[in-house]
Amino acid sequence: MKKIMTGNEAVARGAYEAGVHFASAYPGTPSTEILENIGPYKEIIAEWAPNEKVALEAVIGASIAGGRSLAVMKHVGVNVAADPLFTFAYTGVTGGSVLISADEPGMHSSQNEQDNRNYAKFAKIPMMEPSNSQESKDMLVDAYNISEEFDSIVMFRMTTRVCHSKSIVELGERIEVSPRKYEKNFGKYVAVPAIGRKLRHTVEDRLNKLKKYSETSKWNYTVSNNSKIGIITSGMSYEFTWEALGETVDYLKLGFTNPLPKDLIVDFCGKHETVYVIEENDPYIEDFAKKYCNNIIGKDLFPYTGEMTPDVIKRCVLSENVEGIETNPDLFVGRPPTFCSGCPHRGFFYELGKKRKEIIVAGDIGCYSLAVGEPYDMMDWLICMGASYSTAHGAQRIIDLKEDDNRRLVAVMGDSTFFHTGINSLLNTVYNGGNTINVILDNRITGMTGQQDNPGSGFKLQDDSASIGDIESICKALGVKHVRKINPNDLNEVKNTIDWAMELTETSVIITDWPCVLKKKYKESDFNIYEDMWKTKDIVIADKCTGCKICLKSGCPSLVFDAENKKVSIDSNTCVGCDVCLQICPFDAIVKEGFDE
Amino acid sequence: MNKNIKLVGVGGQGTILAAKVLCSALIDAGYDVKMSEIHGMSQRGGSVSSEIRFGDKIYSPVIEKGLADILVSFEQMEAARQVGYLKKDGVLIINNHKINSMVTLNGKIKYPEKIIETLSKQVKTIVIDGTKEAIELGNSKVMNIIMLGALAKAMKLDNLDFKKAIKENVKPKFIELNLLAYNQGLNK
């Protein structure tokens, strides 16, 4: 059967066909839909983990116990999971194990562009790189054979365009594999130094075997068009190069890329006058190939950054520029992403904005990072998941040394980020007697990546019953004495709570508790907590509107200012009635729909 | 001969469903098809696009600047933003509808004027009152399928069964409405 699938859907199908027993992930663009698509396969136990390190560790346990296991994460997630990865690379597997890293050349939805192929080389583990959806599925199935044959976790490196582009896939059947027998094996799995020193040699022996495999792997092959020019490439760059240069060149297509096949590369270069290495981000293949061949052109010609799309290749190799219709910049203005109408982060940031001169704001990864833009201007910095509390703590320490600077550090993160790595950061602050204001914007879901459940949502990926991690209790248990939970849509409550926290000289926590407006699944008990949620929309009484535009400072996309008649109106298609603008209006011109004047 | 079609709009306008229906029809007709879209940050009311390429054999899933045969824009300003992707002899199908962005909503910057007049001087342009007609049909959301109907007409391929593709990709209770919307677009 043939089906058009994204790479993410196809790799999920691959997990099913490979007989995978257990999969774990933390959501992150462009990897999120992989586990979401594994979820419906009842043959696989699929779980969201609170972070990538935990996901990989659960997968390591599943593998040691004999199951075929899969960990999925975006590129920066591998940084979080690197600690267990580097030691699991020593111990090897019982059941086959694969780590999918979804990289982001071009940084469509990420804070950096790191090339995770370097991790495979660094950890000395085999790596595969699919170019399209069919390969995503087929290669993943084979990755489990490689993992079990060579006794190593396999790194499976995808990129945004492989993950999110659709192409046609021929489906196969599931291979049912029983979990392998687990027997205690001290010399293999207990990585104390004495064992580690032995395993260190095992790793080098394994690499030598993998080098031989790489030379004959079916995923590394040449395509001859009888050209004097050769191209060495991998992943999506292979598809891009075919598009740009087609049958005018020969190809060495590399799908198994750690260790790289030295003999294949040397032989290919020997048969061509000029060889271009075309790859996104780092000169990973190029640096290797240039050690053995002197007719290679790589990053001396191609850019280090961004995607290696066909136009880039044509420009670099053929000096060819395609001209289309001329774009007229006077005809459009920016359209940055923004908080949705009814987003529970709006009320909090509106009130916090009034303190802008007295505070420094440490941001984090999630929808609330959108407060960096107009009209909020709320972030001083944003580093990585869970970093807002800890960076704020360090910054406050230095600010407090300065006699002429009295600013307070306010650190914001969401519920999913709090569970991810925020708990550790808060523990650090309270343990060390820090005095920062720590905010948990609890919208009861992992929002930015598209509504994935987390340990606070009450739901699991494959099951509607889950214990709920209580954030308020966690904060108190860590030792925070000053914790307040508030409704972020009640601006008076928000204002008073910020004032309260600004006066404190010890660690404080503010939990803003209101669900994401896009949240789809609720517990019955939620409706008791969030009473009257989004029942009536807000409207403007035109006669009362003075056109002062103060309500627009809420940054709500439902508010429309008509420059001609100098009045604001509310788009009833998108307003959900959060009442934030109603509370801001100094002239009582905004009321609940159906309100009797 | 490979063809490139780009659908652009604002997050929430239904570009993805329209692209999905188009892909189904193309695959049924036996074409090799690739499609690309960007997820994540860009979905929160930002600019969005879906790219569809079809032919005998397709490699790249993305359309480069200057190589789209047809650009379908669900919104005026987005057409102006993305028109550089069109071939010089390409076709622009534009929904005569404006959606404010954060910067025009608060009145700081005006929503640009004369977009359609200017673009239609640069390139062959088909203007559709998609949003207005969708509201008349009873649901503003079917604008995307009205635009798909207009696209089907401009593609001039008689081997594509869009109606079957709509039935396969739309929730049962919305099929009839979407078929009406499709016909509306097709008969422009």
Boltz contact constraints between the chains, C-beta under 6 A:
constraints:
  - contact:
      token1: [A, 4]
      token2: [B, 23]
      max_distance: 6.0
  - contact:
      token1: [A, 4]
      token2: [B, 27]
      max_distance: 6.0
  - contact:
      token1: [A, 29]
      token2: [B, 39]
      max_distance: 6.0
  - contact:
      token1: [A, 29]
      token2: [B, 40]
      max_distance: 6.0
  - contact:
      token1: [A, 108]
      token2: [B, 38]
      max_distance: 6.0
  - contact:
      token1: [A, 109]
      token2: [B, 40]
      max_distance: 6.0
  - contact:
      token1: [A, 109]
      token2: [B, 41]
      max_distance: 6.0
  - contact:
      token1: [A, 164]
      token2: [B, 39]
      max_distance: 6.0
  - contact:
      token1: [A, 165]
      token2: [B, 34]
      max_distance: 6.0
  - contact:
      token1: [A, 165]
      token2: [B, 36]
      max_distance: 6.0
  - contact:
      token1: [A, 165]
      token2: [B, 61]
      max_distance: 6.0
  - contact:
      token1: [A, 166]
      token2: [B, 35]
      max_distance: 6.0
  - contact:
      token1: [A, 167]
      token2: [B, 34]
      max_distance: 6.0
  - contact:
      token1: [A, 239]
      token2: [B, 59]
      max_distance: 6.0
  - contact:
      token1: [A, 239]
      token2: [B, 60]
      max_distance: 6.0
  - contact:
      token1: [A, 240]
      token2: [B, 60]
      max_distance: 6.0
  - contact:
      token1: [A, 242]
      token2: [B, 59]
      max_distance: 6.0
  - contact:
      token1: [A, 243]
      token2: [B, 59]
      max_distance: 6.0
  - contact:
      token1: [A, 243]
      token2: [B, 60]
      max_distance: 6.0
  - contact:
      token1: [A, 309]
      token2: [B, 62]
      max_distance: 6.0
  - contact:
      token1: [A, 310]
      token2: [B, 60]
      max_distance: 6.0
  - contact:
      token1: [A, 310]
      token2: [B, 64]
      max_distance: 6.0
  - contact:
      token1: [A, 311]
      token2: [B, 64]
      max_distance: 6.0
  - contact:
      token1: [A, 322]
      token2: [B, 66]
      max_distance: 6.0
  - contact:
      token1: [A, 323]
      token2: [B, 66]
      max_distance: 6.0
  - contact:
      token1: [A, 324]
      token2: [B, 65]
      max_distance: 6.0
  - contact:
      token1: [A, 324]
      token2: [B, 66]
      max_distance: 6.0
  - contact:
      token1: [A, 324]
      token2: [B, 84]
      max_distance: 6.0
  - contact:
      token1: [A, 324]
      token2: [B, 86]
      max_distance: 6.0
  - contact:
      token1: [A, 325]
      token2: [B, 83]
      max_distance: 6.0
  - contact:
      token1: [A, 325]
      token2: [B, 84]
      max_distance: 6.0
  - contact:
      token1: [A, 325]
      token2: [B, 86]
      max_distance: 6.0
  - contact:
      token1: [A, 325]
      token2: [B, 122]
      max_distance: 6.0
  - contact:
      token1: [A, 325]
      token2: [B, 123]
      max_distance: 6.0
  - contact:
      token1: [A, 327]
      token2: [B, 83]
      max_distance: 6.0
  - contact:
      token1: [A, 327]
      token2: [B, 84]
      max_distance: 6.0
  - contact:
      token1: [A, 331]
      token2: [B, 80]
      max_distance: 6.0
  - contact:
      token1: [A, 331]
      token2: [B, 112]
      max_distance: 6.0
  - contact:
      token1: [A, 331]
      token2: [B, 115]
      max_distance: 6.0
  - contact:
      token1: [A, 332]
      token2: [B, 77]
      max_distance: 6.0
  - contact:
      token1: [A, 332]
      token2: [B, 80]
      max_distance: 6.0
  - contact:
      token1: [A, 332]
      token2: [B, 81]
      max_distance: 6.0
  - contact:
      token1: [A, 333]
      token2: [B, 103]
      max_distance: 6.0
  - contact:
      token1: [A, 333]
      token2: [B, 109]
      max_distance: 6.0
  - contact:
      token1: [A, 334]
      token2: [B, 103]
      max_distance: 6.0
  - contact:
      token1: [A, 335]
      token2: [B, 46]
      max_distance: 6.0
  - contact:
      token1: [A, 335]
      token2: [B, 47]
      max_distance: 6.0
  - contact:
      token1: [A, 335]
      token2: [B, 101]
      max_distance: 6.0
  - contact:
      token1: [A, 337]
      token2: [B, 41]
      max_distance: 6.0
  - contact:
      token1: [A, 337]
      token2: [B, 44]
      max_distance: 6.0
  - contact:
      token1: [A, 337]
      token2: [B, 45]
      max_distance: 6.0
  - contact:
      token1: [A, 337]
      token2: [B, 46]
      max_distance: 6.0
  - contact:
      token1: [A, 338]
      token2: [B, 45]
      max_distance: 6.0
  - contact:
      token1: [A, 338]
      token2: [B, 102]
      max_distance: 6.0
  - contact:
      token1: [A, 374]
      token2: [B, 102]
      max_distance: 6.0
  - contact:
      token1: [A, 552]
      token2: [B, 106]
      max_distance: 6.0
  - contact:
      token1: [A, 557]
      token2: [B, 45]
      max_distance: 6.0
  - contact:
      token1: [A, 561]
      token2: [B, 107]
      max_distance: 6.0
  - contact:
      token1: [A, 563]
      token2: [B, 107]
      max_distance: 6.0
